Amino acid sequence: MSTAYISHLDCLQHEMGQHHPECPERLQAIEDQLILSRIDYFFTRISPPLATEDQLALIHTQEHIQRIKALSPKEGYSSIDGDTNMNPHTWNAALRSAGGAIAAVDAVMRGEVKNAFTCLRPPGHHAEPDQAMGFCFFNNIAIAAKHAMEQYGLERVAIVDFDVHHGNGTEAAFKDDPRVLMCSYFQHPFYPYTKTNPNLPNMLNVPLPAYSAGQAVREVIELQWLPRLREFKPQFIFISAGFDAHREDDMGQMGLVEADYAWMTRQLMIIAKETAEGRIVSCLEGGYNLSALARSVVAHLKELADL
């Protein structure tokens, strides 16, 4: 079976203003690098549906959903916070991003593909059940994980977040749900400056200082993530795939390179094969240096597709 690659032109229409780092060019750079690397034809392309409001409500409150819908402008921009804006196309792009994550779960669970990557935006891991923030409107990975549990009866899913920023929205969504194990590392202190609770039994969120490089991250994964994942025995692994911890990305101050992302992906695939029949859905989060982002995504995809 192949790896699914899920994208949509609607996600190029969402933009938050000139020179904003979370820009449509991110997706275009990834597509260009796939072609340059001569791997674009190895993937099963899936066009994502729009998520329904009922699907958004798997994670988000009705008040939040209706607030975002009401803020969608007819023209120009409306502001969510100092970093997060909506244009007239944002609502549809956000629905595509969430819908693509759901479609990825369905394709994997039906056995149509072995795993999937959603190359969609806006990202999602900062979106809390009742709040949009940090370029994120709806929490795509959390919605997909909840869909997998509710639709397919899965009892244990893992969410692994390797973005440079803490996935505060994902933690908020699942901090009281023992069916979900969240593993992450993130630069600290750093945006979103939320406090993680080390006493939560299903949250393994590891803060790392600025300028941490690949060796420090690999030690966290080998000594902390992998033992917990093996103990938990997830039936599905979800990846919040942020590539802004790359050493060339000015959004953070960490020192990862493409080989680190490939190594992380291999370790997660080993766990998925051991406990989850290989089931993985990976959703694009951060990554703002266009060249580093595109190269890192290709490294990630080559591992997912065994290329």
TAMO-V800237 format. One record per residue. N is the residue number from 1. RES is the residue in one small letter. SS is DSSP state (H for helix, E for strand, C for the rest). PHI is phi in radians with two decimals (NA if undefined). PSI is psi in whole degrees, -180 to 180 (NA if undefined). Layout:
BEGIN
n,res,ss,phi,psi
N,RES,SS,PHI,PSI
N,RES,SS,PHI,PSI
END
This chain:
BEGIN
n,res,ss,phi,psi
1,m,C,NA,154
2,s,C,-1.67,177
3,t,E,-1.71,134
4,a,E,-1.43,142
5,y,E,-2.16,118
6,i,E,-2.06,121
7,s,E,-2.60,172
8,h,C,-2.81,144
9,l,C,-1.12,-25
10,d,H,-0.98,-31
11,c,H,-1.33,-11
12,l,H,-1.49,-16
13,q,H,-1.46,-26
14,h,C,-1.29,124
15,e,C,-2.61,155
16,m,C,-2.03,19
17,g,C,2.10,158
18,q,C,-1.05,135
19,h,C,1.24,10
20,h,C,-1.23,134
21,p,C,-1.17,-29
22,e,C,-1.56,84
23,c,C,-2.12,161
24,p,C,-1.03,-28
25,e,H,-1.07,-20
26,r,H,-1.04,-47
27,l,H,-1.21,-38
28,q,H,-1.14,-39
29,a,H,-1.10,-39
30,i,H,-1.14,-46
31,e,H,-1.04,-44
32,d,H,-1.08,-40
33,q,H,-1.21,-34
34,l,H,-1.04,-43
35,i,H,-1.19,-45
36,l,H,-1.06,-35
37,s,C,-1.45,-3
38,r,C,1.04,38
39,i,C,-2.12,2
40,d,H,-1.10,-27
41,y,H,-1.53,2
42,f,H,-1.47,-9
43,f,C,-1.85,152
44,t,E,-1.48,116
45,r,E,-1.48,130
46,i,E,-2.18,130
47,s,E,-1.58,120
48,p,C,-1.38,147
49,p,C,-1.38,170
50,l,C,-1.35,131
51,a,C,-1.12,147
52,t,C,-1.51,162
53,e,H,-1.13,-31
54,d,H,-1.12,-37
55,q,H,-1.22,-40
56,l,H,-1.04,-35
57,a,C,-1.27,-5
58,l,C,-1.04,-29
59,i,C,-2.11,-40
60,h,C,-1.74,150
61,t,C,-1.25,155
62,q,H,-1.07,-35
63,e,H,-1.09,-41
64,h,H,-1.15,-47
65,i,H,-1.02,-47
66,q,H,-1.21,-32
67,r,H,-1.13,-46
68,i,H,-1.12,-42
69,k,H,-1.06,-44
70,a,H,-1.19,-28
71,l,H,-1.39,-10
72,s,C,-1.11,118
73,p,C,-1.45,155
74,k,C,-1.33,-30
75,e,C,-2.71,162
76,g,C,1.18,-146
77,y,C,-2.25,150
78,s,E,-2.13,146
79,s,E,-1.77,131
80,i,C,-1.59,-49
81,d,C,-2.65,-171
82,g,C,-1.10,-20
83,d,C,-1.93,-11
84,t,C,-2.22,116
85,n,E,-2.19,159
86,m,E,-2.01,139
87,n,C,-1.96,-179
88,p,C,-1.09,-14
89,h,C,-1.82,-3
90,t,H,-1.12,-43
91,w,H,-0.98,-50
92,n,H,-1.12,-40
93,a,H,-1.11,-40
94,a,H,-1.14,-38
95,l,H,-1.17,-37
96,r,H,-1.14,-41
97,s,H,-1.11,-45
98,a,H,-1.21,-42
99,g,H,-1.12,-34
100,g,H,-1.17,-38
101,a,H,-1.15,-39
102,i,H,-1.16,-44
103,a,H,-1.08,-34
104,a,H,-1.11,-44
105,v,H,-1.04,-46
106,d,H,-1.08,-43
107,a,H,-1.13,-39
108,v,H,-1.23,-45
109,m,H,-1.17,-31
110,r,C,-1.42,-4
111,g,C,1.36,17
112,e,C,-1.35,-30
113,v,C,-2.45,162
114,k,C,-1.47,-31
115,n,E,-2.80,179
116,a,E,-2.67,150
117,f,E,-2.22,129
118,t,E,-1.78,114
119,c,C,-1.70,74
120,l,C,-2.33,159
121,r,C,-2.61,153
122,p,C,-1.23,157
123,p,C,-1.24,-176
124,g,C,-2.49,-17
125,h,C,-1.26,-10
126,h,C,-1.54,-15
127,a,C,-1.26,118
128,e,E,-1.53,167
129,p,C,-0.93,-31
130,d,C,-2.19,19
131,q,E,-2.70,132
132,a,C,-1.63,144
133,m,E,-2.99,163
134,g,C,0.99,46
135,f,C,1.32,1
136,c,E,-2.01,139
137,f,C,-1.95,-47
138,f,C,-2.27,146
139,n,C,-1.53,92
140,n,H,-1.00,-47
141,i,H,-1.21,-37
142,a,H,-1.19,-41
143,i,H,-1.07,-44
144,a,H,-1.11,-42
145,a,H,-1.13,-42
146,k,H,-1.15,-38
147,h,H,-1.05,-43
148,a,H,-1.07,-40
149,m,H,-1.29,-43
150,e,H,-1.32,-41
151,q,H,-1.41,-35
152,y,H,-2.01,2
153,g,C,1.23,23
154,l,C,-1.20,141
155,e,C,-1.77,-18
156,r,C,-2.54,120
157,v,E,-2.26,148
158,a,E,-1.97,141
159,i,E,-2.07,120
160,v,E,-1.94,125
161,d,E,-2.10,112
162,f,C,-1.97,26
163,d,C,-1.19,158
164,v,C,-1.25,-20
165,h,C,-1.80,146
166,h,C,-1.12,134
167,g,C,-1.41,70
168,n,H,-1.07,-35
169,g,H,-1.16,-39
170,t,H,-1.18,-42
171,e,H,-1.07,-43
172,a,H,-1.09,-35
173,a,H,-1.23,-33
174,f,H,-2.15,10
175,k,C,-1.09,-21
176,d,C,-1.95,16
177,d,C,-1.95,103
178,p,C,-1.20,-8
179,r,C,-1.33,-11
180,v,E,-2.09,129
181,l,E,-1.90,122
182,m,E,-1.85,129
183,c,E,-2.12,132
184,s,E,-2.69,162
185,y,E,-2.19,160
186,f,E,-2.89,154
187,q,E,-1.20,138
188,h,C,-2.59,137
189,p,C,-1.34,143
190,f,C,-3.00,163
191,y,C,-0.90,138
192,p,C,-1.63,13
193,y,C,1.04,26
194,t,C,-1.48,148
195,k,C,-1.54,125
196,t,C,-1.50,152
197,n,C,-1.80,105
198,p,C,-1.21,-10
199,n,C,-1.56,-5
200,l,C,-1.29,124
201,p,C,-1.21,-19
202,n,C,-1.88,15
203,m,E,-2.16,119
204,l,E,-2.10,78
205,n,E,-1.88,116
206,v,E,-1.91,111
207,p,E,-1.30,140
208,l,E,-2.25,146
209,p,C,-1.27,159
210,a,C,-0.95,149
211,y,C,1.30,10
212,s,C,-1.14,137
213,a,E,-1.97,-168
214,g,H,-1.02,-39
215,q,H,-1.11,-39
216,a,H,-1.13,-41
217,v,H,-1.16,-43
218,r,H,-1.09,-37
219,e,H,-1.13,-41
220,v,H,-1.03,-45
221,i,H,-1.18,-47
222,e,H,-1.18,-41
223,l,H,-1.59,-23
224,q,H,-2.11,-56
225,w,H,-1.07,-56
226,l,H,-1.08,-43
227,p,H,-1.05,-41
228,r,H,-1.17,-40
229,l,H,-1.12,-43
230,r,H,-1.14,-38
231,e,H,-1.15,-39
232,f,H,-1.30,-33
233,k,C,1.00,63
234,p,C,-1.13,146
235,q,C,-1.60,-7
236,f,C,-2.78,139
237,i,E,-2.01,128
238,f,E,-1.91,140
239,i,E,-2.11,121
240,s,E,-1.48,99
241,a,E,-1.64,88
242,g,C,-1.76,136
243,f,C,-2.00,23
244,d,C,-1.54,3
245,a,C,-1.50,4
246,h,E,-1.12,145
247,r,C,-1.13,-20
248,e,C,-1.59,-2
249,d,C,-1.65,118
250,d,C,-1.35,-6
251,m,C,-1.18,-30
252,g,C,-2.22,-175
253,q,C,-2.28,44
254,m,C,-1.88,177
255,g,E,-2.25,37
256,l,E,-1.38,159
257,v,C,-2.29,176
258,e,H,-0.98,-39
259,a,H,-1.09,-30
260,d,H,-1.21,-41
261,y,H,-1.16,-38
262,a,H,-1.10,-43
263,w,H,-1.09,-46
264,m,H,-1.01,-44
265,t,H,-1.08,-42
266,r,H,-1.07,-42
267,q,H,-1.10,-41
268,l,H,-1.21,-34
269,m,H,-1.17,-36
270,i,H,-1.08,-46
271,i,H,-1.09,-44
272,a,H,-1.06,-39
273,k,H,-1.20,-34
274,e,H,-1.24,-39
275,t,H,-2.16,-16
276,a,C,-2.23,20
277,e,C,0.97,28
278,g,C,1.41,6
279,r,C,-1.30,119
280,i,E,-2.43,136
281,v,E,-2.16,126
282,s,E,-2.02,131
283,c,E,-2.09,132
284,l,E,-1.09,131
285,e,C,-2.01,-109
286,g,C,-1.54,-176
287,g,C,2.24,108
288,y,C,-2.20,-15
289,n,C,-1.42,114
290,l,H,-1.07,-41
291,s,H,-1.19,-48
292,a,H,-1.10,-41
293,l,H,-1.03,-51
294,a,H,-1.10,-43
295,r,H,-1.13,-40
296,s,H,-1.21,-40
297,v,H,-1.08,-42
298,v,H,-1.09,-41
299,a,H,-1.07,-42
300,h,H,-1.10,-47
301,l,H,-1.19,-36
302,k,H,-1.05,-39
303,e,H,-1.21,-45
304,l,H,-1.02,-37
305,a,C,-1.65,3
306,d,C,0.98,45
307,l,C,-1.70,NA
END
